[in-house]
Amino acid sequence: MSGIETRQSPRESRREGLGQGVGESAPRPDGTLKVTGEFAYSSDLYLADMIWGVTLRSPHPSAWIRSVDIGPALAMPGVLAVLTHEDVPGEKFYGLEHRDQPVLAIDQVRYQGEPVALVAADHPERARRAAAAIVVDYEVREAVTDPRRAAFDPSCPVIHDRGNVLRHQPVRVGSDFEAPVVVTGEYEVGMQDQAFLGPESGLAVPAEDGGVDLFVATQWLHVDRDQIAPCLGLPAERVRLSLAGVGGAFGAREDLSMQVHACMLALRTGRPVKIVYSREESFFGHVHRHPARMRYEHGATSDGRLLYVRAEILLDGGAYCSSSPAVVGNAASLGVGPYEVDNIHIDAYGVYTNNPPCGAMRGFGAVQACYAYESQMDRLAEACGLSPVEIRVRNAVSQGSTLATGQVIDSPAPLADMLRELAAMPLPAAGGTDLLDMPGGVSQTTHGEGVRRGVGYGVGIKNICFSEGFDDYSTARVRVELLGGEPHVLVHTAAAEVGQGLVTIQEQIARTELGIDRVTVAQADTTVGSAGSSSASRQSYVTGGAVKTACEAVRERLDKLRADGSSLVEALERAVVVEETREYRHRRTFPMDPVTGQGDSHTQLALCVHRAVVDVDVELGLIKVVELAAVQDVGKVMNLLALEGQIHGGSAQGLGLALMEEIQVVDGQVLNPSFTDYLIPTILDMPPMRVSILENPDPHAPYGLRGAGEPPTLSSTPAVAAAVRAATGLPLPRVPIRPHDIALKG
């Protein structure tokens, strides 16, 4: 069950008859198809003459490549092509922020799973067998897997010529680092996987103009194109991308995976090439959440007022850059959390290692810092004799507060009120003696003698949209015409629908702005201007803003056509088509100063607070999350049902990070690349949720909305961890918390 309470400011009046406009729980157009299994995902793509591509990957995290013998693979029946780095037609490197990742390994491999060669064959099994027949002579070398050594040991081998430190971002505010109450702690966050259900897949089709059409599950069509085209030696206009059905993303599809490989094979063979990763290959084929090691020191007055924060945040970026510099920027700028403090000394680092590459995942740097600073706030509460809620209320930011970067919060931020509301929510009833109600369920081997209940709180602050001066915009084309004698709206953007409900939001905005019920959202592709990435909780803000602006331009033209008093149908009969294209940009942001970390680096900030109630069997190390409660300010509810789903989903990923999700990496080797051994929360692990949604509009955003997808992921993890600490009395400085962390020490 889920209870939802919505406190909201007065909404604008809606047009008569529009029951599916902004603010309504309009149904998803893809919803029925997905639940009936009829929806076409990228792995379902098919052409009669297509062939199959497979990638050969390195088994070593660090090695020189002495030679690659493709002869045995080429000799196998049904094999049409075998490619190595020598066959890359254009630039041999790509990357989101730095072009440091080879299309195919050249003279060395830097992580287990790095692509070395490609095979195309007339059957997927033949392609796999041919790939296995390729003989690669490796000279294995020492793997650098300790991020602290990579960052600070001058004798450590260098992963890339530019050095092992990707980015060091300091934040320096004030100079008084003395206090009567001081708490310190060291914290770790494990490597979390996005664990989407649809593995990487797509279909590349060679075109008559010598270019290629790629149908792919991705998060950012235009940045994919801009990385692929140079590697193929083609102009951008001859590399056309269309969004195929996406089975989840959460950041992992922001980088390239099979895109350029499928295109290379299609251009070489002249045949459509389909690549579909297995689940195991998917674990090697995309980036993960950065594991983190953090040291924090908080100083406060005896009554709990923060005086200073010192922090060192070390993020393991793995073998290649991906979006690590931006992740470091988020961790540094949000490293003290949503609290007022006058003296700050933060050093955030992103480093190269020979571990799997890490990049974007829901929460993007803020998750790791949140776990540490919230753990510190609990320690500070205990040291000052205050409740976990009171320590946070006394230090909570509000509108007008200054962040660590010197940026002033210039929109509503009612954190103290949110905390008080959360604390006032009723707690769930005490657990019974039924085995099904206990941690471990029917696998319990006791009768609950060692079960203890704990309650914990977590607060998170997350930046929305891209930051630090990035030219963050979206493009929308809106067309109105008569179809079947009735007005119809076609909305076309390149924004990726990755499961978050963006298609529905675009429809709702068009209905609200134009007063026309019949709305279709065209397939996202690169024939329209960029919409940026479906990440950073930005699409409702930026693409929503673009659709709204384009609709306003269309409405203005329609109003002129109807100035003579004619009906909409009559006006469209004369005009035939009314179409406008608009770009929308949010307000300008600025890079953080490289020495002080100061600067208005963020567009918008969002807050979420969680309370977790857990039962812990301290003898067996088993944990059951009994309830999660959350309060989140979203500025404006665009679609209540979708929003509730986002809060539940983000909370589930935060619970997973707290208790079960971790890619186990030992000496650079991934030990659990499967959903058998990499555990994610199921419906049986998720507790009932009590959610209160607030609407305090942001005056700078379209409709006053505030990006909502990521914040629940931040605050749920420390809330669950705090509840387990409360039940066990153990410090538990690392997530995920394992049974042996409790049972062997409890």
Number of C-alpha atoms within 10 A of each C-alpha: 6 12 11 15 11 15 12 16 12 8 12 9 6 14 14 7 10 15 16 19 26 27 21 17 19 19 15 15 14 15 12 12 12 13 9 8 9 10 14 15 19 25 22 14 18 14 12 6 9 20 25 26 33 29 27 21 22 22 14 22 27 26 21 17 18 12 13 14 13 21 13 13 23 21 12 15 12 15 22 21 18 24 20 19 17 11 16 19 15 14 16 21 18 22 21 19 12 15 15 17 18 21 26 25 22 18 13 20 27 28 28 22 23 27 24 24 26 27 30 32 28 17 14 18 12 21 28 20 16 27 26 16 18 21 14 16 13 19 13 14 12 11 20 24 23 17 26 15 16 23 23 12 10 10 8 13 15 16 21 15 6 9 13 24 21 22 20 19 25 25 26 19 20 11 11 11 17 14 14 10 18 20 18 15 17 16 21 21 25 22 21 24 26 22 22 17 12 20 25 30 27 29 30 28 23 22 17 8 7 11 22 26 18 28 23 26 30 33 28 25 28 24 18 23 22 17 21 27 22 18 21 23 14 16 13 17 13 15 23 21 25 20 25 26 25 25 20 21 27 26 27 28 29 25 24 26 23 25 25 22 27 30 29 23 30 29 20 17 16 16 20 26 30 31 25 23 21 14 18 13 17 22 25 21 26 25 29 25 31 30 21 24 21 21 18 23 18 26 23 22 15 15 15 22 19 25 21 25 25 20 26 20 27 26 30 32 34 30 28 28 23 26 21 31 22 20 27 30 28 25 29 29 29 24 33 28 25 27 24 20 25 17 20 24 24 25 22 24 28 29 29 31 32 28 27 32 27 28 29 27 25 25 31 27 31 27 33 30 32 29 30 28 30 25 25 22 24 25 19 27 19 15 16 18 14 15 13 21 21 17 21 27 17 15 18 21 21 20 13 13 18 18 23 29 22 18 16 15 18 16 18 18 23 17 27 18 14 24 24 14 14 22 17 9 14 9 15 11 7 9 14 10 11 11 16 12 15 25 23 17 13 11 10 15 10 13 11 21 10 15 23 18 21 21 24 24 31 32 33 30 26 32 25 24 26 23 23 19 16 13 14 21 23 27 26 29 23 25 20 25 21 18 10 7 10 13 18 16 24 17 24 23 27 30 32 28 24 23 17 21 21 21 24 25 29 28 26 25 24 28 22 21 20 19 17 19 20 15 21 18 19 13 18 22 24 22 14 16 20 23 28 25 26 27 27 23 24 24 27 27 24 26 29 28 26 28 30 24 23 26 29 18 18 21 19 13 15 19 15 11 18 16 11 9 11 12 13 17 16 14 22 21 14 9 14 12 12 17 18 17 21 19 19 21 15 19 13 15 19 15 16 24 17 13 11 17 24 21 20 21 25 25 20 24 21 24 26 27 25 30 29 29 26 28 27 30 27 25 18 20 22 22 24 22 24 25 19 29 27 29 28 24 29 25 27 26 28 24 20 18 15 23 20 20 14 21 23 23 17 25 27 24 24 28 29 26 29 26 24 18 26 23 23 16 15 10 14 22 19 17 12 16 17 16 13 8 13 18 18 21 16 9 7 6 15 19 19 16 20 21 22 20 24 20 21 22 21 20 13 15 21 21 22 18 22 29 27 28 28 33 33 34 30 33 31 36 33 33 30 31 32 31 24 32 23 20 21 23 15 14 16 19 18 19 23 24 23 17 18 14 17 24 16 11 12 15
